[in-house]
Amino acid sequence: MSDLLAARTQFAVSLGFHIIFASIGICLPLLMVIAEWLHLRTGDETYLVLAKRWAKGAAILFAIGAVSGTIIAFQLGLLWPGFMKFGGAIIGMPFSMEGFAFFTEAIFLGIYLYGWDKLPERLHLLTGAAVAVSGAVSGIFVVTANAWMNNPSGFALAPDGSVIPGSVDPIAAMFNPGWFQQTLHMTIAAYLATSAAVCGIHGYLLLRNRESVFHLYALRIALGVMAVCAILQPLSGDLSARHIARAQPEKLAALEGQFKNEKGAPLRIGGIPYPSEHETKYALEIPKMLSILAFHDPDAEIKGVESWPEVERPDTVVVHFAFQIMVGCGSALLGVSLLALFLSWRKKPLRDQTWTLRLLALCTPLGFAAVEAGWTVTECGRQPWALYRVVKTAACVTPVPHLIVPFVAFGALYIFLSIAVVLLLKCQIVMTDGPNAMDRIRRDDAEEAAHASH
């Protein structure tokens, strides 16, 4: 394995690990705030218990996310010093703002966790809202920095390729041409992935215990968020795809498996790209649909991968398959959520929708699979550029050799963290399962409250 490949793989694993916890950190606080708000509105104690359970889960996952996020911050400097040297002063603002949002989230999460029965109810709810807002804002700032890598702006280059002193505009860099589309798409994806996972877990537990009000309430809240996000996500995806068609046409060609220039290009569903044969085979093709989606013109020309030199082409196979996985998972979540809402509208209670609950349980990992696949499209579709059309990835990697060593070390750390989070969450889930679950939860909360008072 070359050092460049080792660095890219290591950073990909780190980002792929962290993005799961970042997504949960965006959505789970919203779910706990909705549960607490419903408790204040209805007086139903089950909603209060649910808010406390989700808050504990948010704390566990926040801690893991903080560790993995810190690792990524270090790896930016250790693995990619060339990138930080070139872009640090240009795109440093959203990174610093993300740090501010992260600390805000941590502070208010601590207040929220230890403020039960100590703060007025409405004030306590507001601290939870601060956690939810700061978590979303933190994610937006990070994705803004990534959008800049896809849409460089806020600086001017000298003939030798260096940044002209005095030309840097951090505001223009942060609010680059792609920031809105990319942050919108990723933020909705985070809410969709997490709510789908929560739906799947509580749907499965409701199958085991149909009389559990706890799991029924949890499923209702999460399903509401999931359904809204599943409907909005295709709209944000269309907005993002149309921007990519203008700003990164080779990425569009790769994700659609479009090898040749073509007017009225079809939209391909599935299929296997064969770069050696310059063709994508076995795909279901919808005539002219790609041109319509990309440019709102059925006769618009779509450039194929062959329009660019071979050394500047993204890996069509990887990007195309990742895009298909993302779209497939998102479509499945949309279909299942709409089915559940339709049956509920037909007055069939959720606890009696056996097949819907089974489908929700099967959908548990699909949202995160879509998130991982979407980031694969974003990153691999930009290659070989670290900063699109400005700096290549190979020019940014550290000259330090033997990068396989930290790759193995960090891989072991992620395995350890994964085992830890699975065991901790398993304890939380087991407590909520079974006929006496509510009694166990109340007893556990009472013991924690007594311990905190001491």
C-alpha positions in Angstrom: 0.0 0.0 0.0 1.5 3.4 -1.0 1.6 6.2 1.5 -0.9 8.2 -0.4 -3.4 5.3 -0.4 -2.7 4.6 3.3 -3.4 8.3 4.1 -6.5 8.4 2.0 -7.8 5.1 3.5 -7.0 6.1 7.1 -8.8 9.4 6.7 -11.7 7.7 5.0 -12.1 5.2 7.8 -11.8 8.1 10.4 -14.4 10.2 8.6 -16.7 7.2 8.0 -16.6 6.3 11.7 -17.1 9.8 12.9 -19.9 10.7 10.6 -22.2 8.2 12.2 -21.8 9.9 15.6 -22.0 13.3 14.1 -25.3 12.5 12.5 -26.7 11.1 15.7 -25.5 14.2 17.5 -27.5 16.3 15.1 -30.8 14.4 15.4 -31.0 12.6 18.7 -31.2 15.9 20.7 -34.1 16.9 18.6 -36.0 13.7 19.5 -35.3 14.1 23.2 -36.6 17.7 23.1 -39.7 16.7 21.3 -40.3 14.0 23.9 -39.9 16.5 26.8 -42.1 19.0 25.0 -44.8 16.4 24.7 -44.5 15.6 28.4 -45.0 19.3 29.3 -47.9 19.5 26.9 -49.7 16.3 27.9 -48.4 15.5 31.4 -47.7 11.9 30.3 -44.8 10.6 32.4 -43.8 8.2 29.6 -42.6 11.1 27.5 -40.5 12.3 30.3 -38.9 8.8 30.8 -38.3 8.7 27.0 -36.6 12.1 27.0 -34.3 10.9 29.8 -33.4 7.7 28.0 -32.6 9.5 24.8 -30.6 12.1 26.7 -28.4 9.3 28.2 -27.9 7.8 24.7 -27.0 11.2 23.3 -24.4 11.7 26.1 -22.8 8.3 25.3 -22.7 8.9 21.6 -21.5 12.5 22.1 -18.5 11.3 24.0 -17.5 8.8 21.3 -18.1 11.5 18.6 -15.9 13.9 20.5 -13.0 11.4 20.5 -13.4 10.5 16.8 -13.8 14.2 15.9 -10.6 15.1 17.7 -8.7 12.4 15.8 -9.9 13.9 12.5 -8.7 17.3 13.5 -5.3 15.9 14.3 -5.2 13.9 11.1 -5.9 17.0 8.9 -2.5 18.4 10.0 -0.6 15.1 10.3 -1.7 13.5 7.1 -2.5 16.5 4.9 0.0 19.3 5.8 0.0 20.5 2.1 -3.7 21.1 2.2 -3.6 22.9 5.6 -0.7 25.0 4.4 -2.6 26.1 1.3 -6.1 26.4 2.7 -5.8 26.8 6.5 -6.0 30.6 6.4 -8.8 30.6 3.8 -11.2 28.0 5.3 -10.2 28.3 8.9 -13.3 30.3 9.9 -15.9 27.5 9.6 -13.5 25.1 11.5 -13.2 27.6 14.4 -17.0 28.3 14.3 -17.6 24.5 14.5 -15.4 24.4 17.6 -17.5 27.1 19.2 -20.7 25.3 18.3 -19.3 22.0 19.6 -18.4 23.5 23.0 -21.8 25.2 23.2 -23.4 21.8 22.6 -21.2 20.2 25.3 -22.0 22.8 27.9 -25.8 22.7 27.4 -25.8 18.9 27.2 -24.2 18.9 30.6 -26.8 21.4 32.0 -29.6 19.3 30.4 -28.4 16.0 31.9 -27.9 17.4 35.4 -30.7 19.9 35.3 -33.6 17.5 35.8 -35.7 18.7 38.9 -33.2 21.5 39.4 -34.2 23.9 36.6 -37.7 25.2 35.9 -39.3 22.8 33.3 -39.5 25.3 30.5 -35.9 26.5 31.1 -34.8 22.9 31.1 -36.5 22.4 27.8 -34.7 25.4 26.4 -31.3 24.0 27.3 -32.3 20.9 25.3 -33.2 23.0 22.4 -29.8 24.7 22.6 -28.2 21.3 22.4 -30.3 20.4 19.3 -29.6 23.7 17.5 -25.8 23.8 18.3 -25.4 20.2 17.2 -27.0 21.0 13.8 -25.0 24.2 13.5 -21.8 22.3 14.2 -22.5 19.9 11.4 -23.3 22.7 9.0 -20.0 24.5 9.6 -18.0 21.3 9.0 -19.9 20.5 5.8 -19.4 24.1 4.7 -15.6 23.5 4.8 -16.1 20.4 2.7 -18.3 22.3 0.2 -15.4 24.7 -0.2 -13.2 21.8 -1.3 -15.7 21.1 -4.0 -16.3 24.8 -4.9 -13.0 26.8 -4.2 -13.7 30.5 -3.7 -12.5 33.4 -1.5 -9.0 33.7 -2.9 -7.0 34.5 -6.0 -4.0 32.5 -7.4 -0.6 33.9 -8.6 0.9 32.5 -11.8 3.0 30.1 -9.7 -0.1 28.6 -8.0 0.3 30.3 -4.7 -2.4 32.4 -3.0 -2.0 36.1 -3.7 -1.5 37.9 -0.4 -4.4 40.1 0.5 -6.8 38.2 -1.8 -8.2 35.9 0.9 -11.9 36.5 1.8 -12.9 34.0 4.5 -16.6 34.9 4.2 -16.7 34.2 0.5 -14.8 30.9 1.1 -17.3 29.8 3.8 -20.4 30.8 1.8 -19.0 29.3 -1.4 -21.3 28.4 -4.4 -22.0 24.9 -3.0 -22.4 25.5 0.7 -26.2 25.7 0.8 -26.9 22.7 -1.3 -24.4 20.5 0.4 -25.2 21.5 4.0 -28.9 21.2 3.4 -28.5 17.7 1.9 -26.2 16.5 4.7 -28.3 17.9 7.5 -31.5 16.3 6.3 -29.5 13.1 5.8 -28.4 13.2 9.4 -31.9 13.6 10.7 -33.2 10.8 8.3 -30.5 8.3 9.2 -30.8 8.7 12.9 -34.6 8.8 13.0 -34.7 5.7 10.8 -32.3 3.8 13.2 -34.4 4.9 16.2 -37.6 3.7 14.4 -36.0 0.4 13.6 -34.8 -0.2 17.2 -38.2 0.7 18.8 -40.1 -1.0 16.0 -38.3 -4.2 16.7 -38.8 -3.9 20.5 -42.5 -3.1 19.9 -42.8 -6.3 18.0 -41.5 -8.2 21.1 -43.8 -6.3 23.4 -46.9 -4.9 21.7 -48.2 -3.4 25.0 -45.2 -1.2 25.6 -46.3 2.5 25.6 -42.7 3.5 25.9 -41.7 2.0 22.5 -44.9 3.1 20.9 -44.3 6.8 21.8 -40.7 6.6 20.8 -41.7 5.1 17.4 -44.3 7.8 16.8 -41.9 10.6 17.4 -39.1 9.1 15.4 -41.4 8.1 12.5 -42.7 11.6 12.3 -39.2 13.0 11.9 -38.2 10.2 9.5 -41.2 10.7 7.2 -40.7 14.5 6.9 -37.0 14.0 6.2 -37.6 11.2 3.7 -39.9 13.4 1.7 -37.6 16.4 1.8 -34.4 14.5 1.0 -35.2 13.8 -2.7 -35.9 17.6 -3.1 -32.6 18.6 -1.6 -30.9 15.8 -3.6 -32.3 17.3 -6.9 -31.0 20.7 -5.8 -27.6 19.3 -5.1 -27.4 17.2 -8.4 -28.3 20.3 -10.5 -25.4 22.2 -8.8 -23.0 19.3 -9.4 -24.0 19.2 -13.1 -22.8 22.8 -13.4 -19.9 22.9 -11.0 -18.5 19.3 -11.2 -19.7 17.7 -14.4 -17.2 14.9 -14.2 -18.6 13.9 -10.9 -22.1 13.8 -12.4 -20.8 11.7 -15.3 -19.2 9.2 -12.8 -22.1 8.8 -10.5 -24.5 8.2 -13.4 -22.1 6.0 -15.3 -22.1 8.3 -18.3 -19.0 7.6 -20.4 -19.8 9.5 -23.6 -21.2 13.0 -24.4 -24.9 12.7 -25.0 -27.8 14.9 -25.6 -31.0 13.8 -24.0 -29.0 11.4 -21.7 -30.9 8.8 -19.8 -31.1 8.3 -16.1 -29.6 4.9 -15.2 -31.0 2.8 -12.3 -28.5 0.2 -11.3 -26.1 -1.1 -13.8 -22.4 -2.0 -13.8 -19.8 0.4 -15.3 -17.1 -1.1 -17.5 -14.5 1.6 -17.9 -12.4 -0.6 -20.3 -15.4 -0.8 -22.6 -16.6 2.8 -21.9 -20.1 1.5 -21.2 -22.5 0.9 -18.2 -24.3 -2.4 -18.7 -27.4 -4.0 -17.3 -29.0 -0.6 -16.1 -32.6 0.3 -16.3 -32.5 3.5 -18.4 -35.2 6.2 -18.3 -34.8 8.1 -21.6 -33.7 11.8 -21.4 -34.4 11.9 -17.6 -30.8 12.7 -16.6 -30.8 15.8 -18.9 -34.2 16.8 -17.4 -33.0 16.4 -13.8 -29.6 18.1 -14.4 -30.7 21.0 -16.6 -34.5 20.9 -16.8 -34.1 20.4 -20.5 -34.8 17.0 -22.1 -32.3 17.7 -24.9 -29.4 19.1 -22.8 -26.0 17.6 -23.3 -24.4 15.7 -20.5 -20.6 15.4 -20.7 -19.3 11.9 -20.4 -16.3 10.7 -18.3 -14.3 10.5 -21.5 -14.3 14.3 -21.8 -11.5 14.5 -19.3 -7.9 13.2 -19.3 -7.7 9.8 -17.7 -5.5 11.1 -14.9 -8.3 13.6 -13.9 -11.2 11.1 -14.0 -12.9 9.9 -10.8 -13.3 6.2 -10.2 -16.5 5.6 -12.1 -17.2 2.2 -10.6 -16.8 3.3 -7.0 -18.8 6.5 -7.4 -21.6 4.9 -9.5 -22.1 2.1 -7.0 -22.0 4.4 -4.0 -24.6 6.7 -5.6 -26.9 3.8 -6.4 -26.6 2.6 -2.8 -27.4 6.1 -1.5 -30.5 6.5 -3.7 -31.7 2.9 -3.1 -31.5 3.2 0.7 -33.2 6.6 0.6 -36.0 5.3 -1.6 -36.6 2.4 0.7 -36.8 4.7 3.8 -39.3 6.9 1.9 -41.4 4.0 0.9 -41.6 2.4 4.4 -42.3 5.8 6.1 -45.1 6.6 3.7 -46.6 3.1 4.1 -46.6 3.5 7.9 -48.2 7.0 7.6 -50.8 5.7 5.1 -51.8 2.8 7.4 -52.0 5.1 10.4 -54.2 7.4 8.4 -56.4 4.4 7.7 -56.8 4.1 11.5 -54.6 1.1 11.8 -52.5 1.5 15.0 -48.7 1.3 14.7 -48.5 -1.6 17.2 -50.8 -3.7 15.0 -48.9 -3.0 11.7 -46.8 -6.2 12.0 -45.2 -6.1 8.5 -44.6 -2.3 8.8 -42.8 -2.9 12.1 -40.7 -5.6 10.5 -39.8 -3.4 7.6 -38.8 -0.6 10.0 -36.6 -3.0 11.9 -34.9 -4.0 8.6 -34.4 -0.3 7.7 -32.4 0.3 10.9 -29.0 0.6 9.1 -30.2 2.0 5.8 -29.9 5.6 6.7 -26.4 5.4 7.8 -25.5 3.2 4.8 -26.9 6.1 2.7 -24.8 8.7 4.6 -21.6 6.6 4.1 -22.4 6.1 0.4 -23.2 9.8 -0.1 -19.8 10.8 1.4 -18.1 8.3 -0.8 -19.7 10.0 -3.8 -18.7 13.5 -2.5 -15.1 12.6 -1.8 -14.3 10.0 -4.5 -16.2 12.0 -7.1 -13.8 14.9 -6.5 -10.6 12.9 -7.0 -7.8 13.3 -7.9 -8.3 16.8 -6.5 -8.1 17.7 -2.8 -9.3 21.3 -3.7 -11.2 21.0 -7.0 -9.2 22.1 -10.0 -6.6 23.8 -7.7 -4.6 21.4 -5.6 -4.3 17.6 -6.2 -4.6 15.1 -3.3 -1.1 13.7 -4.0 0.4 17.2 -3.5 -1.2 17.5 0.0 -0.1 14.2 1.6 2.6 14.2 4.3 6.2 13.2 3.3 6.4 11.1 6.5 6.8 7.4 5.4 5.3 4.2 6.8 1.7 5.6 7.2 0.4 2.0 7.4 1.5 2.1 11.1 -0.8 4.8 12.3 -3.5 3.4 10.0 -3.4 0.1 12.0 -3.2 1.9 15.3 -6.2 4.1 14.7 -8.1 1.1 13.2 -7.6 -0.7 16.5 -8.8 2.4 18.4 -12.0 2.5 16.3 -12.7 -1.2 16.9 -12.3 -0.6 20.7 -14.6 2.4 20.6 -17.2 0.5 18.5 -17.2 -2.3 21.1 -17.6 0.1 23.9 -20.5 2.0 22.4 -22.3 -1.2 21.4 -22.0 -2.5 25.0 -23.2 0.8 26.5 -26.1 1.1 24.2 -27.1 -2.5 24.7 -27.4 -1.8 28.4 -29.7 1.1 27.7 -31.8 -0.9 25.3 -32.1 -3.9 27.5 -33.4 -1.7 30.3 -36.2 -0.6 28.1 -37.2 -4.1 27.0 -39.6 -6.5 28.7 -42.8 -6.2 30.7 -41.2 -4.5 33.7 -39.2 -2.1 31.7 -40.8 1.1 33.1 -40.3 -0.1 36.7 -36.6 -0.7 36.0 -36.2 2.7 34.3 -37.9 4.5 37.2 -35.7 2.7 39.7 -32.6 3.5 37.7 -33.5 7.2 37.4 -34.3 7.4 41.1 -30.9 5.9 42.0 -29.1 8.3 39.7 -31.0 11.3 41.2 -30.1 10.2 44.7 -26.5 9.7 43.8 -26.4 13.2 42.1 -27.9 14.8 45.2 -25.0 13.5 47.3 
